[in-house]
Amino acid sequence: MVYSPISIHMVLSLVSTAEANSPKLHQFLSVLKSNSSNHLNFLAYNLLTSVLADASAAGGSCLNLVNGLWVDRSHQLDDSYVQVVCNYYKAALKQADFKSNPDGVRIEVN
């Protein structure tokens, strides 16, 4: 398993988007060298749809990226955040029961 700098950047960008109305947002933006969550969202979208696009049909490369967000069932997500996760980050969104079934969720995630 490889964790690339872009993977870490995308995870932190997803978290910063969730912190949009929090004092922590400034800290995330500072670490990620960005002016806004919107900038990070558009960067992720452009990376996923342009730079990391599947070019194998034209004889180019194909890179598969696993991008998902697992959330405990007890935590409700704003619809706007779900749209950002799905549309900009192309991430799968899965709700799971971390509290009463941590081992089952661990196995499913892995």
Residue, then its C-alpha position, 0 to 999 in steps of 0.5 A: m500500500v502506498y500513501s502518496p503526497i497527493s493522497i494525503h493532500m486530498v484527505l486533508s482537503l476533504v476534512s477541511t471542507a467538513e470544517a468549513n464553518s469551524p475555526k480550524l479551517h484556517q489551520f487546514l488552509s494554511v497547511l495546504k497552502s490554499n485560500s479556501s475550501n472551494h479552491l481545494n475542491f476544484l483542485a481535487y476535481n481537476l486532478l481527478t478528471s484531467v491529470l489522473a484521467d484514464a488514458s489507456a484507450a489512447g495508449g496512455s497510462c491508467l492509474n487507479l485511485v481508491n477514494g472513499l469516506w467512511v462515516d459512523r451511522s450516528h453522524q449525519l452529513d450535510d447534503s452539500y458536503v455529500q455532494v462535494v465528496c461525490n462530485y469533486y472528489k469522486a469518493a465513495l461514501k459509506q455509512a457504517d456502525f463503528k460503535s457496535n461493530p468496529d471489527g466488522v467495519r475494519i474488515e470491510v474497510n480493509 
